[in-house]
């Protein structure tokens, strides 16, 4: 992105590199500090001024590199794998002092927003109202204006040097001209031994507003002082660009890269077609024309030959700005290095630039009560078995038998469905398969996997029963340590057929008198509350959407089927009926809870058979133990001791009339 102050909103990115003092702050004024994350030879330094990446240090190919290093930024997920023996380099451009960042116009390492990239005329109209913003690049706005998110001091919510740091910022109504109050949170996290994740979220409190956050880090995989990046090899998994005018503002068109200097669909040196350009690259590539935000897509691969370092980038955002630092000039950087033009490259996953003025571009509007999220892994969990522990665990930690366990977070500070490499993300062995009978999958989960204690032998069998029943049997044997286990099937159902529209007219009965209420992060409060007289009451059959007007955003909550937590007998959990097809599904289980989820955040998402799924296209009924039971002793226990076997049985009965 060219010079000038700008802001970018939440982007999901997954970067993969192959190595070929916490302050709570004062209410009014937060101190500016430097926060280090470190595991082994992988070190990241950040500051709460602009929520900025100051440095990323990792080895080169001179070590043994068994797997990739991933870096996620909230959505960028960046994953890098490296050896402890390689030559260490800082691969991020930056300044020597924090004061230099305060007067910077390059956006080195910043989180930019409220809206990243350019807005034409620094104005837009939303819901019939005209908004005049604060210009900072001629008549236009860049990266959120002269006082965007890159120019403010963020509060430090939490910091653990071997785990994560979370920055928060409250953007007020009218700030830089944007409507509505906005709560913003960015988390940089270390995952396992070789992954860095960045998660960006923003919740609109009282007015609809555009949001488009981005990480504006400048990368040079040879080391920040190694010269230009023109010999780096780049692949971009993007068939199109959004062409721009002389002010670098989109024309509104989408154009193919085929046969042009913008075509990086096959790997080639960045500088190999520079002679066909006016001044380097600074343009948005189209990764996804649908603008779906739920699945990670592979965006880019960058490789530097001398060091052998390789970086893969994944994101859930529809666009990525590729910028070759065309206007650095002779800029004094850190460690006495002077950066020249093309000293670094930026890959800023994002919504399309100026989308507020182009209705054909994917929308960036976040309505009151909604949360903008960039997620660094697929995370619909379509049809998966999730575990070792399904649902959420608060701050990804628990204490068992007097010992504290820190897990791998993948939803802010919390763990969801077993972490970024849970059971839904691994390849299971096929033990047996008979086409007219059953299939059995097995998986061996090792001690400390995603932070959980003990080795665990897991087996899942799907079986046909009689002519109209599907059974799922989930078992897990703890081999050497006590461990929590809570497996669940995360199937999305639509009895009208997967492409028939939403499930709001499906009639549902839930044989559950209570729920476990949740907070804003969808974590249980520890209470058990009656559904009587609320929109959560499905004890008698009614359409799922009949009380949607009383909810913030659909259903996503655990129902209490059995407060005792007994696992020996099957209990009738739910009945679902779809009127047009006449199909009916009954669900039975031996587990004490069931998560009812109405796929509130799907759309638009491209699915099978060319179907695009929208919100509420499917329903999940995930029988389970209670969420976060490891931190709530009043909930039925999910602990399995050595030699014991966890058992979870589900039976679906299908009829049509």
C-alpha positions as semicolon CSV with decimal commas, in nm:
position;residue;x (nm);y (nm);z (nm)
1;X;0,000;0,000;0,000
2;X;0,137;0,341;-0,086
3;X;0,229;0,602;0,166
4;X;-0,018;0,803;0,365
5;X;-0,199;0,719;0,685
6;X;-0,458;0,447;0,661
7;X;-0,658;0,193;0,852
8;X;-0,755;-0,160;0,768
9;X;-1,016;-0,378;0,928
10;X;-1,001;-0,744;1,025
11;X;-0,840;-0,981;0,782
12;X;-0,786;-1,351;0,803
13;X;-0,453;-1,459;0,686
14;X;-0,254;-1,772;0,721
15;X;0,113;-1,732;0,655
16;X;0,334;-2,034;0,644
17;X;0,707;-1,990;0,664
18;X;0,923;-2,282;0,587
19;X;1,277;-2,248;0,704
20;X;1,449;-2,411;0,394
21;X;0,574;-0,611;3,109
22;X;0,200;-0,657;3,100
23;X;0,019;-0,328;3,174
24;X;-0,345;-0,290;3,266
25;X;-0,328;0,078;3,190
26;X;-0,503;0,377;3,341
27;X;-0,862;0,453;3,261
28;X;-0,770;0,761;3,059
29;X;-0,413;0,700;2,940
30;X;-0,247;0,372;2,851
31;X;0,130;0,351;2,868
32;X;0,310;0,254;2,550
33;X;0,514;-0,062;2,591
34;X;0,689;-0,342;2,407
35;X;0,555;-0,695;2,447
36;X;0,751;-1,006;2,355
37;X;0,617;-1,348;2,257
38;X;0,879;-1,622;2,251
39;X;0,905;-1,997;2,210
40;X;1,245;-2,143;2,137
41;X;1,415;-1,946;1,859
42;X;1,091;-1,792;1,735
43;X;1,040;-1,443;1,876
44;X;0,784;-1,173;1,803
45;X;0,794;-0,822;1,949
46;X;0,491;-0,594;1,946
47;X;0,379;-0,260;2,080
48;X;0,037;-0,135;2,180
49;X;0,096;0,181;1,978
50;X;-0,100;0,093;1,667
51;X;-0,111;-0,274;1,779
52;X;0,209;-0,298;1,577
53;X;0,442;-0,584;1,486
54;X;0,795;-0,459;1,561
55;X;0,995;-0,769;1,472
56;X;0,963;-1,136;1,377
57;X;1,282;-1,336;1,429
58;X;1,318;-1,693;1,298
59;X;1,586;-1,926;1,163
60;X;1,678;-1,994;0,801
61;X;1,733;-2,321;0,613
62;X;2,058;-2,401;0,791
63;X;1,855;-2,589;1,048
64;X;1,626;-2,889;1,011
65;X;1,273;-2,778;0,931
66;X;1,019;-3,053;0,983
67;X;0,702;-2,850;0,929
68;X;0,575;-2,502;0,840
69;X;0,559;-2,197;1,062
70;X;0,210;-2,052;1,061
71;X;0,123;-1,695;1,143
72;X;-0,242;-1,595;1,172
73;X;-0,374;-1,246;1,171
74;X;-0,730;-1,228;1,280
75;X;-0,693;-1,298;1,112
76;X;-0,384;-1,347;0,980
77;X;-0,278;-1,688;1,070
78;X;0,086;-1,726;1,019
79;X;0,239;-2,065;1,067
80;X;0,609;-2,123;1,046
81;X;0,809;-2,430;1,138
82;X;1,176;-2,398;1,208
83;X;1,478;-2,561;1,371
84;X;1,664;-2,419;1,667
85;X;1,992;-2,439;1,476
86;X;1,941;-2,209;1,176
87;X;2,076;-1,858;1,135
88;X;1,837;-1,611;1,297
89;X;1,710;-1,303;1,114
90;X;1,444;-1,042;1,171
91;X;1,221;-1,063;0,862
92;X;1,006;-0,754;0,931
93;X;1,093;-0,392;0,841
94;X;1,062;-0,136;1,118
95;X;1,210;0,145;1,323
96;X;1,454;0,158;1,613
97;X;1,229;0,351;1,855
98;X;0,858;0,380;1,931
99;X;0,878;0,757;1,873
100;X;0,973;0,691;1,511
101;X;0,655;0,484;1,468
102;X;0,452;0,779;1,595
103;X;0,572;1,000;1,308
104;X;0,572;0,717;1,050
105;X;0,378;0,735;0,725
106;X;0,465;0,389;0,598
107;X;0,235;0,202;0,844
108;X;0,522;-0,033;0,936
109;X;0,361;-0,335;1,108
110;X;0,044;-0,148;1,205
111;X;-0,314;-0,267;1,234
112;X;-0,497;-0,024;1,006
113;X;-0,866;0,071;1,027
114;X;-1,150;0,151;1,093
115;X;-1,142;0,095;0,715
116;X;-0,816;-0,008;0,550
117;X;-0,714;0,115;0,205
118;X;-0,877;0,410;0,025
119;X;-1,223;0,568;0,032
120;X;-1,295;0,801;-0,260
121;X;-1,368;1,160;-0,164
122;X;-1,351;1,052;0,201
123;X;-1,726;1,000;0,197
124;X;-2,000;0,740;0,162
125;X;-2,374;0,695;0,211
126;X;-2,515;0,425;0,437
127;X;-2,884;0,357;0,505
128;X;-2,969;0,686;0,336
129;X;-2,733;0,899;0,543
130;X;-2,425;1,074;0,403
131;X;-2,101;1,052;0,601
132;X;-1,809;1,290;0,546
133;X;-1,482;1,144;0,668
134;X;-1,146;1,306;0,743
135;X;-0,927;1,300;0,430
136;X;-0,554;1,235;0,458
137;X;-0,447;1,166;0,099
138;X;-0,563;1,461;-0,108
139;X;-0,943;1,450;-0,106
140;X;-0,949;1,082;-0,017
141;X;-0,915;0,882;0,301
142;X;-0,638;0,623;0,342
143;X;-0,625;0,355;0,613
144;X;-0,886;0,516;0,838
145;X;-0,769;0,875;0,822
146;X;-0,499;1,085;0,988
147;X;-0,587;0,938;1,329
148;X;-0,671;0,583;1,233
149;X;-0,618;0,271;1,442
150;X;-0,248;0,275;1,351
151;X;-0,211;0,610;1,531
152;X;-0,371;0,533;1,866
153;X;-0,257;0,368;2,188
154;X;-0,437;0,040;2,246
155;X;-0,505;-0,104;2,591
156;X;-0,330;-0,426;2,686
157;X;-0,597;-0,672;2,797
158;X;-0,372;-0,972;2,863
159;X;-0,009;-1,069;2,801
160;X;0,163;-1,403;2,858
161;X;0,511;-1,413;2,708
162;X;0,489;-1,778;2,603
163;X;0,131;-1,753;2,482
164;X;-0,033;-1,433;2,358
165;X;-0,100;-1,064;2,388
166;X;-0,441;-0,904;2,337
167;X;-0,488;-0,535;2,255
168;X;-0,824;-0,357;2,272
169;X;-0,944;-0,021;2,148
170;X;-1,276;0,162;2,180
171;X;-1,346;0,365;1,870
172;X;-1,609;0,630;1,936
173;X;-1,904;0,742;1,726
174;X;-1,787;1,010;1,480
175;X;-1,417;0,920;1,510
176;X;-1,258;1,024;1,179
177;X;-1,618;1,067;1,060
178;X;-1,728;0,702;1,092
179;X;-2,068;0,621;1,244
180;X;-2,117;0,435;1,570
181;X;-1,916;0,311;1,864
182;X;-1,695;0,013;1,787
183;X;-1,517;-0,225;2,026
184;X;-1,203;-0,361;1,862
185;X;-0,978;-0,644;1,979
186;X;-0,658;-0,783;1,827
187;X;-0,484;-1,091;1,964
188;X;-0,138;-1,208;1,863
189;X;-0,088;-1,566;1,982
190;X;0,177;-1,836;1,978
191;X;0,032;-2,173;1,884
192;X;0,218;-2,494;1,966
193;X;0,593;-2,445;1,914
194;X;0,602;-2,283;1,572
195;X;0,286;-2,088;1,498
196;X;0,183;-1,727;1,541
197;X;-0,178;-1,622;1,506
198;X;-0,335;-1,277;1,481
199;X;-0,705;-1,240;1,539
200;X;-0,890;-0,914;1,471
201;X;-1,246;-0,855;1,585
202;X;-1,473;-0,554;1,601
203;X;-1,823;-0,527;1,744
204;X;-2,058;-0,250;1,632
205;X;-2,244;-0,124;1,938
206;X;-2,512;0,117;1,819
207;X;-2,489;0,206;1,447
208;X;-2,416;0,026;1,123
209;X;-2,060;0,101;1,013
210;X;-1,803;-0,018;0,759
211;X;-1,517;-0,220;0,905
212;X;-1,211;-0,349;0,722
213;X;-0,907;-0,422;0,939
214;X;-0,569;-0,522;0,798
215;X;-0,217;-0,595;0,912
216;X;0,031;-0,373;0,727
217;X;0,351;-0,567;0,796
218;X;0,643;-0,534;0,555
219;X;0,819;-0,868;0,495
220;X;1,166;-0,949;0,366
221;X;1,237;-1,319;0,412
222;X;1,609;-1,269;0,355
223;X;1,619;-1,045;0,663
224;X;1,501;-0,687;0,694
225;X;1,843;-0,551;0,597
226;X;1,919;-0,790;0,311
227;X;1,824;-0,559;0,022
228;X;1,519;-0,563;-0,203
229;X;1,253;-0,833;-0,244
230;X;1,253;-0,841;-0,626
231;X;1,416;-1,186;-0,635
232;X;1,162;-1,335;-0,393
233;X;0,941;-1,584;-0,575
234;X;0,569;-1,519;-0,537
235;X;0,255;-1,719;-0,608
236;X;-0,084;-1,547;-0,570
237;X;-0,393;-1,767;-0,581
238;X;-0,601;-1,490;-0,732
239;X;-0,727;-1,483;-1,092
240;X;-0,839;-1,118;-1,092
241;X;-0,761;-0,768;-0,970
242;X;-0,969;-0,459;-0,902
243;X;-0,816;-0,204;-1,147
244;X;-0,742;0,145;-1,018
245;X;-0,723;0,499;-1,154
246;X;-0,438;0,750;-1,117
247;X;-0,529;0,802;-0,750
248;X;-0,507;0,426;-0,682
249;X;-0,884;0,414;-0,630
250;X;-1,081;0,120;-0,772
251;X;-1,277;0,182;-1,090
252;X;-1,537;-0,070;-0,976
253;X;-1,436;-0,324;-1,238
254;X;-1,292;-0,671;-1,184
255;X;-1,032;-0,771;-1,445
256;X;-0,847;-1,093;-1,521
257;X;-0,472;-1,104;-1,457
258;X;-0,419;-1,346;-1,746
259;X;-0,146;-1,235;-1,983
260;X;-0,049;-0,932;-1,772
261;X;0,233;-0,838;-1,535
262;X;-0,015;-0,894;-1,251
263;X;-0,035;-1,268;-1,314
264;X;0,132;-1,456;-1,027
265;X;-0,082;-1,768;-1,050
266;X;0,243;-1,954;-1,117
267;X;0,548;-1,879;-0,907
268;X;0,793;-1,626;-1,049
269;X;1,030;-1,356;-0,919
270;X;0,847;-1,042;-0,808
271;X;1,071;-0,821;-1,023
272;X;1,054;-1,034;-1,337
273;X;0,797;-0,810;-1,511
274;X;0,872;-0,477;-1,342
275;X;0,953;-0,326;-1,682
276;X;0,582;-0,348;-1,770
277;X;0,476;-0,147;-1,463
278;X;0,486;0,224;-1,389
279;X;0,614;0,183;-1,034
280;X;0,595;-0,159;-0,871
281;X;0,284;-0,330;-0,739
282;X;0,012;-0,166;-0,530
283;X;-0,319;-0,328;-0,612
284;X;-0,595;-0,544;-0,467
285;X;-0,616;-0,903;-0,588
286;X;-0,948;-1,085;-0,591
287;X;-0,923;-1,407;-0,395
288;X;-1,296;-1,463;-0,355
289;X;-1,570;-1,275;-0,543
290;X;-1,837;-1,404;-0,303
291;X;-1,678;-1,236;-0,003
292;X;-1,745;-1,531;0,228
293;X;-1,566;-1,498;0,562
294;X;-1,596;-1,846;0,712
295;X;-1,332;-2,050;0,534
296;X;-0,962;-1,997;0,497
297;X;-0,840;-1,976;0,142
298;X;-0,481;-2,009;0,038
299;X;-0,383;-1,660;-0,077
300;X;-0,009;-1,656;-0,143
301;X;0,325;-1,832;-0,120
302;X;0,651;-1,635;-0,096
303;X;0,997;-1,795;-0,109
304;X;1,343;-1,642;-0,069
305;X;1,616;-1,856;-0,222
306;X;1,926;-1,773;-0,021
307;X;1,774;-1,827;0,324
308;X;1,535;-2,096;0,205
309;X;1,254;-1,933;0,402
310;X;0,906;-1,975;0,263
311;X;0,586;-1,807;0,375
312;X;0,235;-1,921;0,293
313;X;-0,055;-1,687;0,351
314;X;-0,414;-1,798;0,414
315;X;-0,713;-1,575;0,478
316;X;-1,091;-1,566;0,497
317;X;-1,105;-1,224;0,335
318;X;-1,202;-1,174;-0,029
319;X;-0,904;-0,957;-0,127
320;X;-0,533;-0,904;-0,070
321;X;-0,337;-0,585;-0,138
322;X;0,002;-0,668;-0,284
323;X;0,241;-0,376;-0,230
324;X;0,614;-0,370;-0,304
325;X;0,707;-0,069;-0,086
326;X;0,745;0,154;-0,391
327;X;0,796;0,480;-0,203
328;X;1,029;0,406;0,086
329;X;1,308;0,616;-0,065
330;X;1,605;0,621;0,168
331;X;1,434;0,561;0,501
332;X;1,634;0,500;0,816
333;X;1,514;0,182;0,984
334;X;1,614;-0,033;1,279
335;X;1,968;-0,157;1,349
336;X;2,114;0,132;1,143
337;X;1,971;-0,007;0,817
338;X;1,857;0,234;0,545
339;X;1,562;0,096;0,349
340;X;1,533;0,173;-0,022
341;X;1,235;0,123;-0,251
342;X;1,126;-0,242;-0,277
343;X;1,295;-0,336;0,053
344;X;0,983;-0,517;0,172
345;X;0,654;-0,660;0,049
346;X;0,310;-0,631;0,201
347;X;0,031;-0,885;0,158
348;X;-0,266;-0,717;0,326
349;X;-0,567;-0,946;0,328
350;X;-0,878;-0,729;0,333
351;X;-1,215;-0,642;0,198
352;X;-1,205;-0,469;-0,139
353;X;-1,087;-0,105;-0,133
354;X;-1,359;0,162;-0,138
355;X;-1,628;-0,104;-0,116
356;X;-1,858;0,146;0,057
357;X;-1,887;0,323;-0,279
358;X;-1,910;0,012;-0,498
359;X;-2,225;-0,196;-0,432
360;X;-2,090;-0,472;-0,659
361;X;-1,801;-0,530;-0,416
362;X;-1,843;-0,759;-0,109
363;X;-1,998;-0,558;0,174
364;X;-1,794;-0,449;0,477
365;X;-2,094;-0,321;0,675
366;X;-2,127;-0,442;1,034
367;X;-2,467;-0,381;1,192
368;X;-2,530;-0,306;1,561
369;X;-2,474;-0,612;1,776
370;X;-2,280;-0,790;1,503
371;X;-1,913;-0,875;1,534
372;X;-1,673;-0,854;1,244
373;X;-1,433;-1,146;1,254
374;X;-1,144;-1,279;1,057
375;X;-1,087;-1,644;1,138
376;X;-0,767;-1,827;1,063
377;X;-0,902;-2,176;1,007
378;X;-1,214;-2,320;0,835
379;X;-1,438;-2,286;1,085
380;X;-1,777;-2,418;1,012
381;X;-1,676;-2,772;1,122
382;X;-1,909;-2,916;0,856
383;X;-1,986;-3,275;0,957
384;X;-1,671;-3,309;1,171
385;X;-1,611;-3,502;1,488
386;X;-1,481;-3,229;1,720
387;X;-1,257;-3,283;2,023
388;X;-1,055;-3,370;2,232
389;X;-1,305;-3,136;2,404
390;X;-1,595;-2,999;2,201
391;X;-1,727;-2,646;2,248
392;X;-1,541;-2,372;2,436
393;X;-1,291;-2,367;2,721
394;X;-1,246;-2,029;2,888
395;X;-0,902;-1,871;2,832
396;X;-0,787;-2,212;2,703
397;X;-0,686;-2,340;3,044
398;X;-0,794;-2,559;3,333
399;X;-0,658;-2,724;3,648
400;X;-0,686;-3,099;3,702
401;X;-0,562;-3,291;4,005
402;X;-0,373;-2,983;4,120
403;X;-0,190;-2,932;3,789
404;X;-0,246;-2,634;3,560
405;X;-0,282;-2,694;3,184
406;X;-0,245;-2,421;2,920
407;X;-0,415;-2,518;2,596
408;X;-0,381;-2,376;2,245
409;X;-0,635;-2,093;2,192
410;X;-0,808;-2,055;1,856
411;X;-1,096;-1,819;1,934
412;X;-0,942;-1,511;2,091
413;X;-0,804;-1,619;2,428
414;X;-1,035;-1,923;2,437
415;X;-1,024;-2,272;2,289
416;X;-1,301;-2,392;2,057
417;X;-1,360;-2,755;1,955
418;X;-1,021;-2,882;2,062
419;X;-0,802;-2,603;1,926
420;X;-0,657;-2,512;1,585
421;X;-0,546;-2,873;1,535
422;X;-0,832;-3,057;1,699
423;X;-0,978;-3,390;1,596
424;X;-1,162;-3,220;1,308
425;X;-0,828;-3,126;1,151
426;X;-0,648;-3,463;1,149
427;X;-0,650;-3,771;0,927
428;X;-0,805;-4,074;1,098
429;X;-0,719;-4,435;1,018
430;X;-0,988;-4,658;0,869
431;X;-1,020;-4,967;1,087
432;X;-1,310;-5,140;0,911
433;X;-1,560;-5,059;0,637
434;X;-1,861;-5,256;0,514
435;X;-2,076;-5,064;0,268
436;X;-2,407;-5,210;0,393
437;X;-2,316;-5,190;0,760
438;X;-2,061;-4,952;0,909
439;X;-1,729;-4,770;0,894
440;X;-1,492;-4,729;1,190
441;X;-1,225;-4,458;1,217
442;X;-0,947;-4,450;1,478
443;X;-0,707;-4,180;1,595
444;X;-0,426;-4,179;1,851
445;X;-0,408;-3,845;2,031
446;X;-0,073;-3,795;2,202
447;X;0,015;-3,644;2,539
448;X;0,022;-3,260;2,525
449;X;-0,156;-3,247;2,186
450;X;-0,311;-2,897;2,180
451;X;-0,207;-2,883;2,547
452;X;-0,424;-3,170;2,677
453;X;-0,273;-3,424;2,917
454;X;-0,223;-3,790;2,836
455;X;-0,231;-4,027;2,540
456;X;-0,581;-4,109;2,417
457;X;-0,702;-4,384;2,183
458;X;-1,012;-4,263;1,999
459;X;-1,258;-4,462;1,786
460;X;-1,568;-4,346;1,599
461;X;-1,811;-4,583;1,427
462;X;-2,090;-4,476;1,191
463;X;-2,344;-4,757;1,151
464;X;-2,668;-4,824;0,968
465;X;-2,937;-4,966;1,198
466;X;-3,243;-5,133;1,049
467;X;-3,366;-4,941;0,742
468;X;-3,398;-4,586;0,870
469;X;-3,155;-4,526;1,155
470;X;-2,802;-4,390;1,168
471;X;-2,593;-4,457;1,474
472;X;-2,271;-4,284;1,580
473;X;-2,060;-4,438;1,854
474;X;-1,767;-4,235;1,990
475;X;-1,521;-4,393;2,231
476;X;-1,195;-4,272;2,385
477;X;-0,965;-4,458;2,622
478;X;-0,727;-4,264;2,847
479;X;-0,396;-4,451;2,855
480;X;-0,174;-4,284;3,114
481;X;-0,315;-3,956;3,249
482;X;-0,651;-3,819;3,357
483;X;-0,791;-3,595;3,082
484;X;-1,113;-3,418;2,985
485;X;-1,293;-3,575;2,688
486;X;-1,604;-3,442;2,517
487;X;-1,653;-3,556;2,159
488;X;-1,936;-3,425;1,942
489;X;-2,068;-3,463;1,589
490;X;-2,092;-3,122;1,421
491;X;-2,326;-3,210;1,132
492;X;-2,543;-2,937;0,975
493;X;-2,892;-3,064;0,888
494;X;-3,154;-2,930;0,647
495;X;-3,437;-3,181;0,604
496;X;-3,567;-2,997;0,299
497;X;-3,226;-3,076;0,138
498;X;-2,897;-2,892;0,172
499;X;-2,982;-2,642;-0,104
500;X;-3,344;-2,574;-0,014
501;X;-3,292;-2,248;0,176
502;X;-3,302;-2,180;0,548
503;X;-3,428;-2,401;0,831
504;X;-3,639;-2,136;1,007
505;X;-3,965;-2,308;0,909
506;X;-3,850;-2,648;1,040
507;X;-4,051;-2,748;1,348
508;X;-3,839;-2,841;1,649
509;X;-3,905;-3,013;1,979
510;X;-3,626;-3,023;2,240
511;X;-3,676;-3,245;2,544
512;X;-3,479;-3,009;2,763
513;X;-3,621;-2,786;3,037
514;X;-3,309;-2,576;3,094
515;X;-3,012;-2,410;2,927
516;X;-2,663;-2,311;3,043
517;X;-2,662;-1,930;2,987
518;X;-2,356;-1,772;2,822
519;X;-2,170;-1,442;2,822
520;X;-2,070;-1,227;2,522
521;X;-1,798;-1,479;2,428
522;X;-2,051;-1,765;2,428
523;X;-1,890;-1,910;2,741
524;X;-2,115;-2,055;3,014
525;X;-2,168;-1,839;3,320
526;X;-2,196;-2,155;3,533
527;X;-2,568;-2,114;3,592
528;X;-2,851;-2,340;3,481
529;X;-3,167;-2,151;3,380
530;X;-3,518;-2,259;3,290
531;X;-3,634;-2,208;2,931
532;X;-3,992;-2,150;3,045
533;X;-4,142;-1,834;2,898
534;X;-3,836;-1,757;2,682
535;X;-3,743;-1,783;2,316
536;X;-3,537;-2,089;2,411
537;X;-3,844;-2,297;2,500
538;X;-3,890;-2,578;2,246
539;X;-4,051;-2,826;2,483
540;X;-4,348;-2,815;2,248
541;X;-4,300;-2,823;1,874
542;X;-4,281;-2,486;1,696
543;X;-4,100;-2,332;1,397
544;X;-3,735;-2,256;1,473
545;X;-3,770;-1,897;1,345
546;X;-4,094;-1,820;1,529
547;X;-3,921;-1,622;1,807
548;X;-3,609;-1,504;1,624
549;X;-3,711;-1,143;1,688
550;X;-3,632;-1,197;2,057
551;X;-3,275;-1,311;1,985
552;X;-2,961;-1,120;1,895
553;X;-2,849;-1,362;1,627
554;X;-3,009;-1,704;1,615
555;X;-2,950;-1,997;1,851
556;X;-2,610;-2,114;1,975
557;X;-2,650;-2,253;2,325
558;X;-2,631;-2,573;2,527
559;X;-2,957;-2,731;2,641
560;X;-2,971;-2,941;2,956
561;X;-3,113;-3,284;2,879
562;X;-2,993;-3,448;3,199
563;X;-2,851;-3,265;3,501
564;X;-2,717;-3,589;3,649
565;X;-2,486;-3,651;3,358
566;X;-2,558;-4,023;3,345
567;X;-2,411;-4,194;3,040
568;X;-2,563;-4,540;3,058
569;X;-2,902;-4,494;2,890
570;X;-3,018;-4,329;2,570
571;X;-3,253;-4,035;2,617
572;X;-3,478;-3,877;2,355
573;X;-3,321;-3,537;2,286
574;X;-3,501;-3,378;1,990
575;X;-3,748;-3,411;1,705
576;X;-3,718;-3,204;1,387
577;X;-3,980;-3,197;1,111
578;X;-3,979;-3,021;0,772
579;X;-4,327;-2,965;0,631
580;X;-4,277;-2,957;0,255
581;X;-4,078;-3,282;0,232
582;X;-4,251;-3,445;0,527
583;X;-3,914;-3,563;0,658
584;X;-3,877;-3,608;1,033
585;X;-3,564;-3,675;1,236
586;X;-3,556;-3,801;1,595
587;X;-3,233;-3,779;1,796
588;X;-3,139;-3,998;2,092
589;X;-2,821;-3,977;2,301
590;X;-2,661;-4,074;2,630
591;X;-2,501;-3,732;2,690
592;X;-2,634;-3,468;2,935
593;X;-2,638;-3,172;2,695
594;X;-2,708;-3,073;2,336
595;X;-2,580;-2,762;2,158
596;X;-2,849;-2,616;1,934
597;X;-2,694;-2,398;1,664
598;X;-2,871;-2,236;1,368
599;X;-2,562;-2,168;1,151
600;X;-2,575;-1,798;1,228
601;X;-2,252;-1,705;1,054
602;X;-2,238;-1,909;0,735
603;X;-2,312;-1,683;0,455
604;X;-2,251;-1,641;0,188
605;X;-2,051;-1,966;0,171
606;X;-1,999;-2,176;-0,140
607;X;-2,095;-2,537;-0,067
608;X;-2,134;-2,861;-0,257
609;X;-2,318;-2,895;-0,590
610;X;-2,263;-2,526;-0,663
611;X;-2,496;-2,419;-0,380
612;X;-2,420;-2,099;-0,187
613;X;-2,526;-2,132;0,175
614;X;-2,659;-1,830;0,362
615;X;-2,703;-1,781;0,734
616;X;-2,950;-2,028;0,889
617;X;-2,907;-2,276;0,602
618;X;-2,862;-2,563;0,846
619;X;-2,913;-2,663;1,207
620;X;-2,677;-2,847;1,439
621;X;-2,784;-3,064;1,731
622;X;-2,455;-3,155;1,897
623;X;-2,509;-3,389;2,189
624;X;-2,228;-3,334;2,437
625;X;-2,111;-3,275;2,788
626;X;-2,168;-2,922;2,913
627;X;-1,935;-2,658;2,762
628;X;-1,635;-2,552;2,973
629;X;-1,721;-2,813;3,236
630;X;-1,350;-2,832;3,328
631;X;-1,390;-2,488;3,483
632;X;-1,734;-2,540;3,638
633;X;-1,736;-2,808;3,910
634;X;-2,117;-2,791;3,929
635;X;-2,139;-2,924;3,572
636;X;-2,128;-3,300;3,500
637;X;-1,764;-3,410;3,487
638;X;-1,595;-3,496;3,157
639;X;-1,277;-3,634;3,317
640;X;-1,165;-3,977;3,200
641;X;-0,906;-4,146;3,423
642;X;-0,630;-4,381;3,303
643;X;-0,776;-4,714;3,193
644;X;-1,129;-4,573;3,167
645;X;-1,320;-4,543;2,839
646;X;-1,538;-4,249;2,742
647;X;-1,853;-4,349;2,550
648;X;-2,090;-4,129;2,353
649;X;-2,375;-4,277;2,151
650;X;-2,610;-4,096;1,912
651;X;-2,898;-4,251;1,718
652;X;-3,090;-4,071;1,444
653;X;-3,425;-4,211;1,328
654;X;-3,559;-4,079;0,997
655;X;-3,917;-4,102;0,868
656;X;-4,124;-3,924;0,604
657;X;-4,499;-3,878;0,581
